[in-house]
Amino acid sequence: MLLTYRSFASVIGVVAALVSGIVFVTGVAATAFLIAERSPLRAVIVLALTLVFSMVIALLVPRRDVTLYESDQPSITISQNFVFPTASYVVSTANGTTLAALRRSSFSRLARNRWTILVDGRTMGHAIEESLRRSFTRKFLGKFNRRFEANVLLEYSGLDAGRIIRRGAEADTLEVRGDLIDRRVAIALATLILGSEP
């Protein structure tokens, strides 16, 4: 099965994430400064404003939808539901049948990128970067040199279901083991990770 799609990564999302991060870090620093200056009321106000502005910036980012095509026919649709505090997507077939929901942890930008796979509202699996060290290396150096990228391990029903390879000779490859996970869900997850993760 050969699937195609148009790139859905956008500079708007990257700029919004950067601005939101700057607002959040600055607000936390100001809160810490006010606590050190023994102004707890002002610290609470600054922290509340920081959270509100970070959320508003994240909400202004347009939601992403992408359709994967087999030949010229739509095959899989990935629709973004939520942007803040966690990115959440619904994977469905061309006729609208929901296959799964994919949710990225709100702490992914700070540590290891971690995705949760939900089927009918139940957590069925996870996709997580191979190590914390590799995750930090990828965040700082991965965009400059592919050898610093971190592979993503797939786990489904508590078992090893495959991996998404982001470095080496097989970079940008999805490797699925056995029939544990619906391959359409694995393809949608790989599309999100390879096509839109910063």
C-alpha atoms as a printed R data frame, in Angstrom:
    type eleno elety resid chain resno       x      y      z
1   ATOM     1    CA   MET     A     1   0.000  0.000  0.000
2   ATOM     2    CA   LEU     A     2   1.497  3.320 -1.118
3   ATOM     3    CA   LEU     A     3   0.025  6.417  0.521
4   ATOM     4    CA   THR     A     4   0.720 10.062 -0.246
5   ATOM     5    CA   TYR     A     5  -0.126 13.378  1.408
6   ATOM     6    CA   ARG     A     6   0.742 17.039  1.158
7   ATOM     7    CA   SER     A     7   2.985 18.408  3.867
8   ATOM     8    CA   PHE     A     8   0.937 19.791  6.742
9   ATOM     9    CA   ALA     A     9   3.752 21.162  8.885
10  ATOM    10    CA   SER     A    10   3.445 24.927  9.062
11  ATOM    11    CA   VAL     A    11   5.695 27.733 10.216
12  ATOM    12    CA   ILE     A    12   2.711 29.176 12.118
13  ATOM    13    CA   GLY     A    13   2.726 26.265 14.570
14  ATOM    14    CA   VAL     A    14   6.485 26.504 15.117
15  ATOM    15    CA   VAL     A    15   6.341 30.283 15.734
16  ATOM    16    CA   ALA     A    16   3.334 29.889 18.053
17  ATOM    17    CA   ALA     A    17   5.110 27.155 20.038
18  ATOM    18    CA   LEU     A    18   8.210 29.358 20.330
19  ATOM    19    CA   VAL     A    19   6.237 32.432 21.434
20  ATOM    20    CA   SER     A    20   4.136 30.367 23.848
21  ATOM    21    CA   GLY     A    21   7.320 28.867 25.320
22  ATOM    22    CA   ILE     A    22   8.934 32.294 25.734
23  ATOM    23    CA   VAL     A    23   5.807 33.662 27.443
24  ATOM    24    CA   PHE     A    24   5.650 30.642 29.756
25  ATOM    25    CA   VAL     A    25   9.355 30.703 30.735
26  ATOM    26    CA   THR     A    26   9.307 34.477 31.252
27  ATOM    27    CA   GLY     A    27   6.140 34.227 33.359
28  ATOM    28    CA   VAL     A    28   7.579 31.455 35.538
29  ATOM    29    CA   ALA     A    29  10.789 33.457 36.025
30  ATOM    30    CA   ALA     A    30   8.783 36.563 36.976
31  ATOM    31    CA   THR     A    31   6.704 34.466 39.390
32  ATOM    32    CA   ALA     A    32   9.857 33.087 41.030
33  ATOM    33    CA   PHE     A    33  11.293 36.616 41.293
34  ATOM    34    CA   LEU     A    34   8.109 37.923 42.940
35  ATOM    35    CA   ILE     A    35   8.078 35.033 45.402
36  ATOM    36    CA   ALA     A    36  11.705 35.803 46.269
37  ATOM    37    CA   GLU     A    37  10.692 39.462 46.780
38  ATOM    38    CA   ARG     A    38   7.898 38.280 49.134
39  ATOM    39    CA   SER     A    39   5.021 39.393 46.915
40  ATOM    40    CA   PRO     A    40   2.871 36.240 46.796
41  ATOM    41    CA   LEU     A    41  -0.283 37.973 45.547
42  ATOM    42    CA   ARG     A    42   1.547 39.515 42.580
43  ATOM    43    CA   ALA     A    43   3.236 36.154 41.919
44  ATOM    44    CA   VAL     A    44  -0.156 34.416 41.722
45  ATOM    45    CA   ILE     A    45  -1.483 37.105 39.355
46  ATOM    46    CA   VAL     A    46   1.580 36.835 37.090
47  ATOM    47    CA   LEU     A    47   1.341 33.030 37.034
48  ATOM    48    CA   ALA     A    48  -2.381 33.172 36.174
49  ATOM    49    CA   LEU     A    49  -1.756 35.690 33.368
50  ATOM    50    CA   THR     A    50   1.127 33.548 32.068
51  ATOM    51    CA   LEU     A    51  -1.097 30.474 31.840
52  ATOM    52    CA   VAL     A    52  -3.920 32.415 30.170
53  ATOM    53    CA   PHE     A    53  -1.663 34.043 27.563
54  ATOM    54    CA   SER     A    54   0.125 30.744 26.819
55  ATOM    55    CA   MET     A    55  -3.246 29.073 26.292
56  ATOM    56    CA   VAL     A    56  -4.594 31.877 24.093
57  ATOM    57    CA   ILE     A    57  -1.495 31.782 21.875
58  ATOM    58    CA   ALA     A    58  -1.839 28.007 21.499
59  ATOM    59    CA   LEU     A    59  -5.560 28.324 20.692
60  ATOM    60    CA   LEU     A    60  -4.878 30.852 17.917
61  ATOM    61    CA   VAL     A    61  -2.938 28.240 15.935
62  ATOM    62    CA   PRO     A    62  -5.166 26.811 13.193
63  ATOM    63    CA   ARG     A    63  -6.047 23.142 13.622
64  ATOM    64    CA   ARG     A    64  -4.404 20.725 11.238
65  ATOM    65    CA   ASP     A    65  -6.132 18.148  9.097
66  ATOM    66    CA   VAL     A    66  -4.393 15.848  6.640
67  ATOM    67    CA   THR     A    67  -5.730 13.209  4.297
68  ATOM    68    CA   LEU     A    68  -3.595 10.323  3.114
69  ATOM    69    CA   TYR     A    69  -4.426  9.127 -0.389
70  ATOM    70    CA   GLU     A    70  -4.083  5.695 -1.958
71  ATOM    71    CA   SER     A    71  -3.746  6.477 -5.672
72  ATOM    72    CA   ASP     A    72  -6.299  9.301 -6.022
73  ATOM    73    CA   GLN     A    73  -8.733  8.011 -3.407
74  ATOM    74    CA   PRO     A    74  -8.808  9.260  0.208
75  ATOM    75    CA   SER     A    75  -7.737  6.463  2.564
76  ATOM    76    CA   ILE     A    76  -6.999  7.853  6.048
77  ATOM    77    CA   THR     A    77  -7.881 11.211  7.582
78  ATOM    78    CA   ILE     A    78  -6.043 12.699 10.557
79  ATOM    79    CA   SER     A    79  -8.000 15.536 12.202
80  ATOM    80    CA   GLN     A    80  -6.714 17.671 15.046
81  ATOM    81    CA   ASN     A    81  -9.132 18.059 17.958
82  ATOM    82    CA   PHE     A    82  -7.231 19.968 20.625
83  ATOM    83    CA   VAL     A    83  -4.096 22.074 20.625
84  ATOM    84    CA   PHE     A    84  -3.751 23.030 24.304
85  ATOM    85    CA   PRO     A    85  -2.735 21.648 26.755
86  ATOM    86    CA   THR     A    86  -2.228 18.434 24.755
87  ATOM    87    CA   ALA     A    87  -2.264 17.891 21.017
88  ATOM    88    CA   SER     A    88  -5.001 15.403 20.176
89  ATOM    89    CA   TYR     A    89  -5.872 13.872 16.801
90  ATOM    90    CA   VAL     A    90  -8.576 11.527 15.498
91  ATOM    91    CA   VAL     A    91  -7.652  8.932 12.887
92  ATOM    92    CA   SER     A    92 -10.519  7.850 10.660
93  ATOM    93    CA   THR     A    93 -11.181  6.050  7.401
94  ATOM    94    CA   ALA     A    94 -12.411  7.765  4.256
95  ATOM    95    CA   ASN     A    95 -16.027  6.885  5.147
96  ATOM    96    CA   GLY     A    96 -15.691  8.501  8.607
97  ATOM    97    CA   THR     A    97 -15.189  5.407 10.788
98  ATOM    98    CA   THR     A    98 -12.972  6.336 13.738
99  ATOM    99    CA   LEU     A    99  -9.963  4.040 14.104
100 ATOM   100    CA   ALA     A   100  -8.207  5.654 17.058
101 ATOM   101    CA   ALA     A   101  -7.335  8.869 18.845
102 ATOM   102    CA   LEU     A   102  -3.709  9.943 19.179
103 ATOM   103    CA   ARG     A   103  -2.706 12.245 22.024
104 ATOM   104    CA   ARG     A   104   0.706 13.794 22.618
105 ATOM   105    CA   SER     A   105   1.787 14.449 26.196
106 ATOM   106    CA   SER     A   106   1.787 18.096 27.256
107 ATOM   107    CA   PHE     A   107   5.317 17.593 28.630
108 ATOM   108    CA   SER     A   108   6.707 16.372 25.294
109 ATOM   109    CA   ARG     A   109   8.445 19.657 24.573
110 ATOM   110    CA   LEU     A   110  10.292 19.441 27.889
111 ATOM   111    CA   ALA     A   111  11.295 15.773 27.898
112 ATOM   112    CA   ARG     A   112  10.687 12.678 25.745
113 ATOM   113    CA   ASN     A   113   8.008 12.957 23.086
114 ATOM   114    CA   ARG     A   114   5.268 10.544 24.116
115 ATOM   115    CA   TRP     A   115   2.078  9.706 22.244
116 ATOM   116    CA   THR     A   116  -0.871  7.747 23.619
117 ATOM   117    CA   ILE     A   117  -3.020  5.578 21.337
118 ATOM   118    CA   LEU     A   118  -6.676  5.414 22.410
119 ATOM   119    CA   VAL     A   119  -9.259  3.081 20.889
120 ATOM   120    CA   ASP     A   120 -12.882  3.606 21.974
121 ATOM   121    CA   GLY     A   121 -11.637  5.823 24.813
122 ATOM   122    CA   ARG     A   122  -9.279  3.178 26.245
123 ATOM   123    CA   THR     A   123  -5.499  3.509 26.265
124 ATOM   124    CA   MET     A   124  -4.196  0.718 24.041
125 ATOM   125    CA   GLY     A   125  -0.623  1.756 23.352
126 ATOM   126    CA   HIS     A   126   2.145  4.319 23.404
127 ATOM   127    CA   ALA     A   127   4.841  5.709 21.169
128 ATOM   128    CA   ILE     A   128   7.839  7.149 23.014
129 ATOM   129    CA   GLU     A   129  11.325  8.290 22.096
130 ATOM   130    CA   GLU     A   130  13.948  5.656 22.833
131 ATOM   131    CA   SER     A   131  15.684  7.497 25.689
132 ATOM   132    CA   LEU     A   132  15.705 10.789 27.579
133 ATOM   133    CA   ARG     A   133  19.311 11.473 26.513
134 ATOM   134    CA   ARG     A   134  18.468 10.926 22.844
135 ATOM   135    CA   SER     A   135  15.397 13.143 23.246
136 ATOM   136    CA   PHE     A   136  17.419 16.103 24.535
137 ATOM   137    CA   THR     A   137  20.110 15.563 21.891
138 ATOM   138    CA   ARG     A   138  17.422 15.558 19.174
139 ATOM   139    CA   LYS     A   139  15.836 18.769 20.472
140 ATOM   140    CA   PHE     A   140  19.129 20.671 20.221
141 ATOM   141    CA   LEU     A   141  21.017 18.974 17.372
142 ATOM   142    CA   GLY     A   142  18.602 16.732 15.470
143 ATOM   143    CA   LYS     A   143  17.490 19.357 12.968
144 ATOM   144    CA   PHE     A   144  21.096 20.065 12.007
145 ATOM   145    CA   ASN     A   145  22.267 16.470 11.613
146 ATOM   146    CA   ARG     A   146  20.069 13.374 11.231
147 ATOM   147    CA   ARG     A   147  22.428 11.188 13.274
148 ATOM   148    CA   PHE     A   148  21.248 13.034 16.405
149 ATOM   149    CA   GLU     A   149  17.584 12.142 15.841
150 ATOM   150    CA   ALA     A   150  15.794  9.835 18.289
151 ATOM   151    CA   ASN     A   151  13.884  6.772 17.116
152 ATOM   152    CA   VAL     A   152  10.382  6.220 18.484
153 ATOM   153    CA   LEU     A   153   9.379  2.888 20.032
154 ATOM   154    CA   LEU     A   154   5.821  1.604 19.532
155 ATOM   155    CA   GLU     A   155   4.117 -0.409 22.261
156 ATOM   156    CA   TYR     A   156   0.596 -1.800 21.889
157 ATOM   157    CA   SER     A   157  -1.326 -3.883 24.437
158 ATOM   158    CA   GLY     A   158   1.850 -3.995 26.526
159 ATOM   159    CA   LEU     A   159   3.900 -5.576 23.719
160 ATOM   160    CA   ASP     A   160   6.560 -4.325 21.313
161 ATOM   161    CA   ALA     A   161   4.680 -3.338 18.146
162 ATOM   162    CA   GLY     A   162   7.478 -1.722 16.142
163 ATOM   163    CA   ARG     A   163   9.367  1.538 15.813
164 ATOM   164    CA   ILE     A   164   9.586  4.727 13.822
165 ATOM   165    CA   ILE     A   165  13.140  5.146 12.572
166 ATOM   166    CA   ARG     A   166  14.365  8.749 12.310
167 ATOM   167    CA   ARG     A   167  18.116  8.288 11.828
168 ATOM   168    CA   GLY     A   168  20.562  6.137  9.885
169 ATOM   169    CA   ALA     A   169  20.228  4.577  6.448
170 ATOM   170    CA   GLU     A   170  16.544  3.730  7.040
171 ATOM   171    CA   ALA     A   171  15.540  7.204  8.267
172 ATOM   172    CA   ASP     A   172  11.858  8.179  7.982
173 ATOM   173    CA   THR     A   173  10.712  4.551  8.077
174 ATOM   174    CA   LEU     A   174   7.889  2.855  9.964
175 ATOM   175    CA   GLU     A   175   8.621 -0.709 11.065
176 ATOM   176    CA   VAL     A   176   5.579 -2.642 12.323
177 ATOM   177    CA   ARG     A   177   5.966 -6.043 14.026
178 ATOM   178    CA   GLY     A   178   3.128 -8.551 13.831
179 ATOM   179    CA   ASP     A   179  -0.559 -7.643 13.696
180 ATOM   180    CA   LEU     A   180  -0.963 -6.070 17.149
181 ATOM   181    CA   ILE     A   181  -1.652 -2.556 15.935
182 ATOM   182    CA   ASP     A   182  -3.904 -1.528 13.061
183 ATOM   183    CA   ARG     A   183  -1.423 -0.542 10.367
184 ATOM   184    CA   ARG     A   184  -3.534  2.462  9.392
185 ATOM   185    CA   VAL     A   185  -3.203  3.815 12.938
186 ATOM   186    CA   ALA     A   186   0.555  3.156 12.904
187 ATOM   187    CA   ILE     A   187   0.841  4.977  9.549
188 ATOM   188    CA   ALA     A   188  -1.137  7.953 10.899
189 ATOM   189    CA   LEU     A   189   1.084  8.097 13.994
190 ATOM   190    CA   ALA     A   190   4.253  7.919 11.884
191 ATOM   191    CA   THR     A   191   2.872 10.675  9.638
192 ATOM   192    CA   LEU     A   192   2.354 12.944 12.645
193 ATOM   193    CA   ILE     A   193   5.736 12.170 14.182
194 ATOM   194    CA   LEU     A   194   7.759 12.434 10.978
195 ATOM   195    CA   GLY     A   195   5.731 15.249  9.411
196 ATOM   196    CA   SER     A   196   4.870 17.623 12.205
197 ATOM   197    CA   GLU     A   197   6.955 17.077 15.350
198 ATOM   198    CA   PRO     A   198   9.452 19.866 15.982
